[in-house]
Amino acid sequence: MFEHLLRSDLPFIKSVGDANQKVRAALSEASYRYHSHNVGLSAYEADLGVMM
């Protein structure tokens, strides 16, 4: 039922599995970006500490 609704209302989603895969990929990318910024911020904070 739910899968049929997804297919009819959102034709670019082929199945629930496809939707789950896209959500997992988006969350993984967001997590990677968060951790990349966090590492950069930590390095910046360390540089500031050395300067003081």
mmCIF file as Biopython writes it, N, C-alpha, C and O atoms, coordinates in Angstrom:
data_model
#
loop_
_atom_site.group_PDB
_atom_site.id
_atom_site.type_symbol
_atom_site.label_atom_id
_atom_site.label_alt_id
_atom_site.label_comp_id
_atom_site.label_asym_id
_atom_site.label_entity_id
_atom_site.label_seq_id
_atom_site.pdbx_PDB_ins_code
_atom_site.Cartn_x
_atom_site.Cartn_y
_atom_site.Cartn_z
_atom_site.occupancy
_atom_site.B_iso_or_equiv
_atom_site.auth_seq_id
_atom_site.auth_asym_id
_atom_site.pdbx_PDB_model_num
ATOM 1   N N  . MET A ? 1  ? 0.823  -1.199 0.000   1.0 0.0 1  A 1 
ATOM 2   C CA . MET A ? 1  ? 0.000  0.000  0.000   1.0 0.0 1  A 1 
ATOM 3   C C  . MET A ? 1  ? 0.864  1.258  0.000   1.0 0.0 1  A 1 
ATOM 4   O O  . MET A ? 1  ? 0.731  2.113  -0.876  1.0 0.0 1  A 1 
ATOM 5   N N  . PHE A ? 2  ? 1.755  1.363  0.997   1.0 0.0 2  A 1 
ATOM 6   C CA . PHE A ? 2  ? 2.611  2.544  1.083   1.0 0.0 2  A 1 
ATOM 7   C C  . PHE A ? 2  ? 3.506  2.669  -0.145  1.0 0.0 2  A 1 
ATOM 8   O O  . PHE A ? 2  ? 3.721  3.761  -0.671  1.0 0.0 2  A 1 
ATOM 9   N N  . GLU A ? 3  ? 4.026  1.517  -0.589  1.0 0.0 3  A 1 
ATOM 10  C CA . GLU A ? 3  ? 4.889  1.527  -1.768  1.0 0.0 3  A 1 
ATOM 11  C C  . GLU A ? 3  ? 4.108  1.993  -2.996  1.0 0.0 3  A 1 
ATOM 12  O O  . GLU A ? 3  ? 4.638  2.743  -3.817  1.0 0.0 3  A 1 
ATOM 13  N N  . HIS A ? 4  ? 2.877  1.565  -3.128  1.0 0.0 4  A 1 
ATOM 14  C CA . HIS A ? 4  ? 2.030  1.998  -4.244  1.0 0.0 4  A 1 
ATOM 15  C C  . HIS A ? 4  ? 1.815  3.512  -4.195  1.0 0.0 4  A 1 
ATOM 16  O O  . HIS A ? 4  ? 1.856  4.182  -5.226  1.0 0.0 4  A 1 
ATOM 17  N N  . LEU A ? 5  ? 1.586  4.044  -2.999  1.0 0.0 5  A 1 
ATOM 18  C CA . LEU A ? 5  ? 1.411  5.486  -2.826  1.0 0.0 5  A 1 
ATOM 19  C C  . LEU A ? 5  ? 2.666  6.231  -3.265  1.0 0.0 5  A 1 
ATOM 20  O O  . LEU A ? 5  ? 2.578  7.241  -3.964  1.0 0.0 5  A 1 
ATOM 21  N N  . LEU A ? 6  ? 3.840  5.736  -2.855  1.0 0.0 6  A 1 
ATOM 22  C CA . LEU A ? 6  ? 5.091  6.378  -3.262  1.0 0.0 6  A 1 
ATOM 23  C C  . LEU A ? 6  ? 5.248  6.379  -4.776  1.0 0.0 6  A 1 
ATOM 24  O O  . LEU A ? 6  ? 5.632  7.384  -5.374  1.0 0.0 6  A 1 
ATOM 25  N N  . ARG A ? 7  ? 4.947  5.241  -5.382  1.0 0.0 7  A 1 
ATOM 26  C CA . ARG A ? 7  ? 5.109  5.141  -6.833  1.0 0.0 7  A 1 
ATOM 27  C C  . ARG A ? 7  ? 4.144  6.052  -7.581  1.0 0.0 7  A 1 
ATOM 28  O O  . ARG A ? 7  ? 4.511  6.639  -8.599  1.0 0.0 7  A 1 
ATOM 29  N N  . SER A ? 8  ? 2.927  6.176  -7.092  1.0 0.0 8  A 1 
ATOM 30  C CA . SER A ? 8  ? 1.937  6.971  -7.813  1.0 0.0 8  A 1 
ATOM 31  C C  . SER A ? 8  ? 2.143  8.469  -7.591  1.0 0.0 8  A 1 
ATOM 32  O O  . SER A ? 8  ? 1.983  9.254  -8.526  1.0 0.0 8  A 1 
ATOM 33  N N  . ASP A ? 9  ? 2.497  8.880  -6.367  1.0 0.0 9  A 1 
ATOM 34  C CA . ASP A ? 9  ? 2.651  10.302 -6.073  1.0 0.0 9  A 1 
ATOM 35  C C  . ASP A ? 9  ? 4.043  10.831 -6.380  1.0 0.0 9  A 1 
ATOM 36  O O  . ASP A ? 9  ? 4.206  12.005 -6.711  1.0 0.0 9  A 1 
ATOM 37  N N  . LEU A ? 10 ? 5.036  9.976  -6.272  1.0 0.0 10 A 1 
ATOM 38  C CA . LEU A ? 10 ? 6.421  10.382 -6.499  1.0 0.0 10 A 1 
ATOM 39  C C  . LEU A ? 10 ? 7.055  9.432  -7.514  1.0 0.0 10 A 1 
ATOM 40  O O  . LEU A ? 10 ? 7.754  8.495  -7.127  1.0 0.0 10 A 1 
ATOM 41  N N  . PRO A ? 11 ? 6.821  9.660  -8.796  1.0 0.0 11 A 1 
ATOM 42  C CA . PRO A ? 11 ? 7.261  8.704  -9.811  1.0 0.0 11 A 1 
ATOM 43  C C  . PRO A ? 11 ? 8.775  8.526  -9.887  1.0 0.0 11 A 1 
ATOM 44  O O  . PRO A ? 11 ? 9.245  7.522  -10.424 1.0 0.0 11 A 1 
ATOM 45  N N  . PHE A ? 12 ? 9.558  9.491  -9.354  1.0 0.0 12 A 1 
ATOM 46  C CA . PHE A ? 12 ? 11.008 9.336  -9.407  1.0 0.0 12 A 1 
ATOM 47  C C  . PHE A ? 12 ? 11.506 8.324  -8.374  1.0 0.0 12 A 1 
ATOM 48  O O  . PHE A ? 12 ? 12.653 7.884  -8.442  1.0 0.0 12 A 1 
ATOM 49  N N  . ILE A ? 13 ? 10.651 7.955  -7.423  1.0 0.0 13 A 1 
ATOM 50  C CA . ILE A ? 13 ? 10.997 6.915  -6.455  1.0 0.0 13 A 1 
ATOM 51  C C  . ILE A ? 13 ? 10.421 5.603  -6.967  1.0 0.0 13 A 1 
ATOM 52  O O  . ILE A ? 13 ? 9.206  5.456  -7.099  1.0 0.0 13 A 1 
ATOM 53  N N  . LYS A ? 14 ? 11.293 4.662  -7.251  1.0 0.0 14 A 1 
ATOM 54  C CA . LYS A ? 14 ? 10.856 3.404  -7.854  1.0 0.0 14 A 1 
ATOM 55  C C  . LYS A ? 14 ? 10.306 2.425  -6.813  1.0 0.0 14 A 1 
ATOM 56  O O  . LYS A ? 14 ? 9.437  1.610  -7.125  1.0 0.0 14 A 1 
ATOM 57  N N  . SER A ? 15 ? 10.807 2.504  -5.593  1.0 0.0 15 A 1 
ATOM 58  C CA . SER A ? 15 ? 10.345 1.584  -4.557  1.0 0.0 15 A 1 
ATOM 59  C C  . SER A ? 15 ? 10.713 2.149  -3.191  1.0 0.0 15 A 1 
ATOM 60  O O  . SER A ? 15 ? 11.452 3.129  -3.092  1.0 0.0 15 A 1 
ATOM 61  N N  . VAL A ? 16 ? 10.200 1.531  -2.159  1.0 0.0 16 A 1 
ATOM 62  C CA . VAL A ? 16 ? 10.532 1.946  -0.797  1.0 0.0 16 A 1 
ATOM 63  C C  . VAL A ? 16 ? 12.021 1.731  -0.548  1.0 0.0 16 A 1 
ATOM 64  O O  . VAL A ? 16 ? 12.667 2.549  0.105   1.0 0.0 16 A 1 
ATOM 65  N N  . GLY A ? 17 ? 12.563 0.636  -1.064  1.0 0.0 17 A 1 
ATOM 66  C CA . GLY A ? 17 ? 13.997 0.373  -0.922  1.0 0.0 17 A 1 
ATOM 67  C C  . GLY A ? 17 ? 14.826 1.469  -1.553  1.0 0.0 17 A 1 
ATOM 68  O O  . GLY A ? 17 ? 15.848 1.878  -1.002  1.0 0.0 17 A 1 
ATOM 69  N N  . ASP A ? 18 ? 14.389 1.946  -2.711  1.0 0.0 18 A 1 
ATOM 70  C CA . ASP A ? 18 ? 15.076 3.041  -3.397  1.0 0.0 18 A 1 
ATOM 71  C C  . ASP A ? 18 ? 15.020 4.307  -2.551  1.0 0.0 18 A 1 
ATOM 72  O O  . ASP A ? 18 ? 16.012 5.027  -2.441  1.0 0.0 18 A 1 
ATOM 73  N N  . ALA A ? 19 ? 13.875 4.575  -1.960  1.0 0.0 19 A 1 
ATOM 74  C CA . ALA A ? 19 ? 13.721 5.753  -1.102  1.0 0.0 19 A 1 
ATOM 75  C C  . ALA A ? 19 ? 14.621 5.633  0.122   1.0 0.0 19 A 1 
ATOM 76  O O  . ALA A ? 19 ? 15.278 6.601  0.504   1.0 0.0 19 A 1 
ATOM 77  N N  . ASN A ? 20 ? 14.656 4.456  0.739   1.0 0.0 20 A 1 
ATOM 78  C CA . ASN A ? 20 ? 15.514 4.238  1.904   1.0 0.0 20 A 1 
ATOM 79  C C  . ASN A ? 20 ? 16.982 4.439  1.554   1.0 0.0 20 A 1 
ATOM 80  O O  . ASN A ? 20 ? 17.742 5.017  2.331   1.0 0.0 20 A 1 
ATOM 81  N N  . GLN A ? 21 ? 17.368 3.962  0.392   1.0 0.0 21 A 1 
ATOM 82  C CA . GLN A ? 21 ? 18.754 4.104  -0.046  1.0 0.0 21 A 1 
ATOM 83  C C  . GLN A ? 21 ? 19.098 5.583  -0.237  1.0 0.0 21 A 1 
ATOM 84  O O  . GLN A ? 21 ? 20.188 6.017  0.135   1.0 0.0 21 A 1 
ATOM 85  N N  . LYS A ? 22 ? 18.182 6.353  -0.812  1.0 0.0 22 A 1 
ATOM 86  C CA . LYS A ? 22 ? 18.424 7.783  -1.017  1.0 0.0 22 A 1 
ATOM 87  C C  . LYS A ? 22 ? 18.506 8.524  0.316   1.0 0.0 22 A 1 
ATOM 88  O O  . LYS A ? 22 ? 19.325 9.429  0.475   1.0 0.0 22 A 1 
ATOM 89  N N  . VAL A ? 23 ? 17.665 8.145  1.264   1.0 0.0 23 A 1 
ATOM 90  C CA . VAL A ? 23 ? 17.702 8.772  2.594   1.0 0.0 23 A 1 
ATOM 91  C C  . VAL A ? 23 ? 19.018 8.443  3.285   1.0 0.0 23 A 1 
ATOM 92  O O  . VAL A ? 23 ? 19.644 9.322  3.877   1.0 0.0 23 A 1 
ATOM 93  N N  . ARG A ? 24 ? 19.442 7.183  3.214   1.0 0.0 24 A 1 
ATOM 94  C CA . ARG A ? 24 ? 20.714 6.795  3.839   1.0 0.0 24 A 1 
ATOM 95  C C  . ARG A ? 24 ? 21.878 7.556  3.220   1.0 0.0 24 A 1 
ATOM 96  O O  . ARG A ? 24 ? 22.776 7.997  3.937   1.0 0.0 24 A 1 
ATOM 97  N N  . ALA A ? 25 ? 21.875 7.717  1.901   1.0 0.0 25 A 1 
ATOM 98  C CA . ALA A ? 25 ? 22.952 8.441  1.225   1.0 0.0 25 A 1 
ATOM 99  C C  . ALA A ? 25 ? 22.967 9.908  1.648   1.0 0.0 25 A 1 
ATOM 100 O O  . ALA A ? 25 ? 24.035 10.477 1.872   1.0 0.0 25 A 1 
ATOM 101 N N  . ALA A ? 26 ? 21.799 10.520 1.759   1.0 0.0 26 A 1 
ATOM 102 C CA . ALA A ? 26 ? 21.720 11.925 2.177   1.0 0.0 26 A 1 
ATOM 103 C C  . ALA A ? 26 ? 22.199 12.094 3.615   1.0 0.0 26 A 1 
ATOM 104 O O  . ALA A ? 26 ? 22.913 13.050 3.917   1.0 0.0 26 A 1 
ATOM 105 N N  . LEU A ? 27 ? 21.818 11.183 4.504   1.0 0.0 27 A 1 
ATOM 106 C CA . LEU A ? 27 ? 22.270 11.250 5.897   1.0 0.0 27 A 1 
ATOM 107 C C  . LEU A ? 27 ? 23.775 11.029 6.004   1.0 0.0 27 A 1 
ATOM 108 O O  . LEU A ? 27 ? 24.447 11.677 6.806   1.0 0.0 27 A 1 
ATOM 109 N N  . SER A ? 28 ? 24.292 10.131 5.209   1.0 0.0 28 A 1 
ATOM 110 C CA . SER A ? 28 ? 25.729 9.870  5.216   1.0 0.0 28 A 1 
ATOM 111 C C  . SER A ? 28 ? 26.500 11.105 4.761   1.0 0.0 28 A 1 
ATOM 112 O O  . SER A ? 28 ? 27.517 11.460 5.356   1.0 0.0 28 A 1 
ATOM 113 N N  . GLU A ? 29 ? 26.019 11.757 3.711   1.0 0.0 29 A 1 
ATOM 114 C CA . GLU A ? 29 ? 26.673 12.972 3.216   1.0 0.0 29 A 1 
ATOM 115 C C  . GLU A ? 29 ? 26.604 14.090 4.252   1.0 0.0 29 A 1 
ATOM 116 O O  . GLU A ? 29 ? 27.586 14.801 4.465   1.0 0.0 29 A 1 
ATOM 117 N N  . ALA A ? 30 ? 25.456 14.248 4.891   1.0 0.0 30 A 1 
ATOM 118 C CA . ALA A ? 30 ? 25.309 15.283 5.923   1.0 0.0 30 A 1 
ATOM 119 C C  . ALA A ? 30 ? 26.244 15.003 7.096   1.0 0.0 30 A 1 
ATOM 120 O O  . ALA A ? 30 ? 26.855 15.925 7.638   1.0 0.0 30 A 1 
ATOM 121 N N  . SER A ? 31 ? 26.357 13.744 7.487   1.0 0.0 31 A 1 
ATOM 122 C CA . SER A ? 31 ? 27.251 13.372 8.581   1.0 0.0 31 A 1 
ATOM 123 C C  . SER A ? 31 ? 28.700 13.659 8.210   1.0 0.0 31 A 1 
ATOM 124 O O  . SER A ? 31 ? 29.458 14.180 9.028   1.0 0.0 31 A 1 
ATOM 125 N N  . TYR A ? 32 ? 29.089 13.324 6.984   1.0 0.0 32 A 1 
ATOM 126 C CA . TYR A ? 32 ? 30.453 13.583 6.521   1.0 0.0 32 A 1 
ATOM 127 C C  . TYR A ? 32 ? 30.752 15.080 6.552   1.0 0.0 32 A 1 
ATOM 128 O O  . TYR A ? 32 ? 31.816 15.492 7.015   1.0 0.0 32 A 1 
ATOM 129 N N  . ARG A ? 33 ? 29.821 15.890 6.062   1.0 0.0 33 A 1 
ATOM 130 C CA . ARG A ? 33 ? 30.030 17.344 6.060   1.0 0.0 33 A 1 
ATOM 131 C C  . ARG A ? 33 ? 30.131 17.891 7.478   1.0 0.0 33 A 1 
ATOM 132 O O  . ARG A ? 33 ? 30.970 18.749 7.752   1.0 0.0 33 A 1 
ATOM 133 N N  . TYR A ? 34 ? 29.286 17.405 8.380   1.0 0.0 34 A 1 
ATOM 134 C CA . TYR A ? 34 ? 29.324 17.852 9.776   1.0 0.0 34 A 1 
ATOM 135 C C  . TYR A ? 34 ? 30.685 17.541 10.394  1.0 0.0 34 A 1 
ATOM 136 O O  . TYR A ? 34 ? 31.299 18.399 11.029  1.0 0.0 34 A 1 
ATOM 137 N N  . HIS A ? 35 ? 31.149 16.303 10.202  1.0 0.0 35 A 1 
ATOM 138 C CA . HIS A ? 35 ? 32.425 15.911 10.798  1.0 0.0 35 A 1 
ATOM 139 C C  . HIS A ? 35 ? 33.587 16.660 10.154  1.0 0.0 35 A 1 
ATOM 140 O O  . HIS A ? 35 ? 34.559 16.984 10.837  1.0 0.0 35 A 1 
ATOM 141 N N  . SER A ? 36 ? 33.509 16.940 8.859   1.0 0.0 36 A 1 
ATOM 142 C CA . SER A ? 36 ? 34.562 17.706 8.196   1.0 0.0 36 A 1 
ATOM 143 C C  . SER A ? 36 ? 34.648 19.111 8.776   1.0 0.0 36 A 1 
ATOM 144 O O  . SER A ? 36 ? 35.741 19.609 9.046   1.0 0.0 36 A 1 
ATOM 145 N N  . HIS A ? 37 ? 33.500 19.748 8.967   1.0 0.0 37 A 1 
ATOM 146 C CA . HIS A ? 37 ? 33.487 21.092 9.547   1.0 0.0 37 A 1 
ATOM 147 C C  . HIS A ? 37 ? 33.952 21.057 10.996  1.0 0.0 37 A 1 
ATOM 148 O O  . HIS A ? 37 ? 34.645 21.969 11.447  1.0 0.0 37 A 1 
ATOM 149 N N  . ASN A ? 38 ? 33.580 20.022 11.721  1.0 0.0 38 A 1 
ATOM 150 C CA . ASN A ? 38 ? 33.964 19.888 13.119  1.0 0.0 38 A 1 
ATOM 151 C C  . ASN A ? 38 ? 35.483 19.752 13.248  1.0 0.0 38 A 1 
ATOM 152 O O  . ASN A ? 38 ? 36.084 20.358 14.135  1.0 0.0 38 A 1 
ATOM 153 N N  . VAL A ? 39 ? 36.103 18.965 12.374  1.0 0.0 39 A 1 
ATOM 154 C CA . VAL A ? 39 ? 37.557 18.795 12.391  1.0 0.0 39 A 1 
ATOM 155 C C  . VAL A ? 39 ? 38.230 20.119 12.049  1.0 0.0 39 A 1 
ATOM 156 O O  . VAL A ? 39 ? 39.213 20.501 12.684  1.0 0.0 39 A 1 
ATOM 157 N N  . GLY A ? 40 ? 37.702 20.820 11.045  1.0 0.0 40 A 1 
ATOM 158 C CA . GLY A ? 40 ? 38.263 22.120 10.673  1.0 0.0 40 A 1 
ATOM 159 C C  . GLY A ? 40 ? 38.154 23.124 11.802  1.0 0.0 40 A 1 
ATOM 160 O O  . GLY A ? 40 ? 39.089 23.886 12.050  1.0 0.0 40 A 1 
ATOM 161 N N  . LEU A ? 41 ? 37.035 23.133 12.482  1.0 0.0 41 A 1 
ATOM 162 C CA . LEU A ? 41 ? 36.828 24.050 13.600  1.0 0.0 41 A 1 
ATOM 163 C C  . LEU A ? 41 ? 37.767 23.715 14.754  1.0 0.0 41 A 1 
ATOM 164 O O  . LEU A ? 41 ? 38.313 24.617 15.390  1.0 0.0 41 A 1 
ATOM 165 N N  . SER A ? 42 ? 37.957 22.444 15.025  1.0 0.0 42 A 1 
ATOM 166 C CA . SER A ? 42 ? 38.875 22.032 16.091  1.0 0.0 42 A 1 
ATOM 167 C C  . SER A ? 42 ? 40.299 22.477 15.780  1.0 0.0 42 A 1 
ATOM 168 O O  . SER A ? 42 ? 41.014 22.939 16.669  1.0 0.0 42 A 1 
ATOM 169 N N  . ALA A ? 43 ? 40.709 22.341 14.530  1.0 0.0 43 A 1 
ATOM 170 C CA . ALA A ? 43 ? 42.051 22.780 14.134  1.0 0.0 43 A 1 
ATOM 171 C C  . ALA A ? 43 ? 42.180 24.293 14.286  1.0 0.0 43 A 1 
ATOM 172 O O  . ALA A ? 43 ? 43.212 24.783 14.744  1.0 0.0 43 A 1 
ATOM 173 N N  . TYR A ? 44 ? 41.156 25.025 13.910  1.0 0.0 44 A 1 
ATOM 174 C CA . TYR A ? 44 ? 41.156 26.486 14.042  1.0 0.0 44 A 1 
ATOM 175 C C  . TYR A ? 44 ? 41.243 26.890 15.513  1.0 0.0 44 A 1 
ATOM 176 O O  . TYR A ? 44 ? 41.996 27.796 15.869  1.0 0.0 44 A 1 
ATOM 177 N N  . GLU A ? 45 ? 40.473 26.216 16.362  1.0 0.0 45 A 1 
ATOM 178 C CA . GLU A ? 45 ? 40.513 26.503 17.798  1.0 0.0 45 A 1 
ATOM 179 C C  . GLU A ? 45 ? 41.896 26.200 18.368  1.0 0.0 45 A 1 
ATOM 180 O O  . GLU A ? 45 ? 42.386 26.935 19.225  1.0 0.0 45 A 1 
ATOM 181 N N  . ALA A ? 46 ? 42.526 25.131 17.905  1.0 0.0 46 A 1 
ATOM 182 C CA . ALA A ? 46 ? 43.874 24.789 18.366  1.0 0.0 46 A 1 
ATOM 183 C C  . ALA A ? 46 ? 44.869 25.862 17.940  1.0 0.0 46 A 1 
ATOM 184 O O  . ALA A ? 46 ? 45.745 26.239 18.718  1.0 0.0 46 A 1 
ATOM 185 N N  . ASP A ? 47 ? 44.741 26.354 16.714  1.0 0.0 47 A 1 
ATOM 186 C CA . ASP A ? 47 ? 45.620 27.428 16.235  1.0 0.0 47 A 1 
ATOM 187 C C  . ASP A ? 47 ? 45.445 28.682 17.074  1.0 0.0 47 A 1 
ATOM 188 O O  . ASP A ? 47 ? 46.426 29.349 17.403  1.0 0.0 47 A 1 
ATOM 189 N N  . LEU A ? 48 ? 44.213 29.008 17.422  1.0 0.0 48 A 1 
ATOM 190 C CA . LEU A ? 48 ? 43.967 30.182 18.265  1.0 0.0 48 A 1 
ATOM 191 C C  . LEU A ? 48 ? 44.597 30.006 19.642  1.0 0.0 48 A 1 
ATOM 192 O O  . LEU A ? 48 ? 45.146 30.954 20.204  1.0 0.0 48 A 1 
ATOM 193 N N  . GLY A ? 49 ? 44.520 28.807 20.176  1.0 0.0 49 A 1 
ATOM 194 C CA . GLY A ? 49 ? 45.117 28.530 21.479  1.0 0.0 49 A 1 
ATOM 195 C C  . GLY A ? 49 ? 46.623 28.695 21.459  1.0 0.0 49 A 1 
ATOM 196 O O  . GLY A ? 49 ? 47.205 29.179 22.430  1.0 0.0 49 A 1 
ATOM 197 N N  . VAL A ? 50 ? 47.268 28.299 20.360  1.0 0.0 50 A 1 
ATOM 198 C CA . VAL A ? 50 ? 48.718 28.439 20.221  1.0 0.0 50 A 1 
ATOM 199 C C  . VAL A ? 50 ? 49.093 29.910 20.124  1.0 0.0 50 A 1 
ATOM 200 O O  . VAL A ? 50 ? 50.125 30.320 20.655  1.0 0.0 50 A 1 
ATOM 201 N N  . MET A ? 51 ? 48.273 30.704 19.456  1.0 0.0 51 A 1 
ATOM 202 C CA . MET A ? 51 ? 48.564 32.133 19.281  1.0 0.0 51 A 1 
ATOM 203 C C  . MET A ? 51 ? 48.444 32.907 20.588  1.0 0.0 51 A 1 
ATOM 204 O O  . MET A ? 51 ? 49.105 33.930 20.769  1.0 0.0 51 A 1 
ATOM 205 N N  . MET A ? 52 ? 47.602 32.421 21.498  1.0 0.0 52 A 1 
ATOM 206 C CA . MET A ? 52 ? 47.393 33.152 22.752  1.0 0.0 52 A 1 
ATOM 207 C C  . MET A ? 52 ? 48.457 32.779 23.688  1.0 0.0 52 A 1 
ATOM 208 O O  . MET A ? 52 ? 48.488 33.271 24.816  1.0 0.0 52 A 1 
#
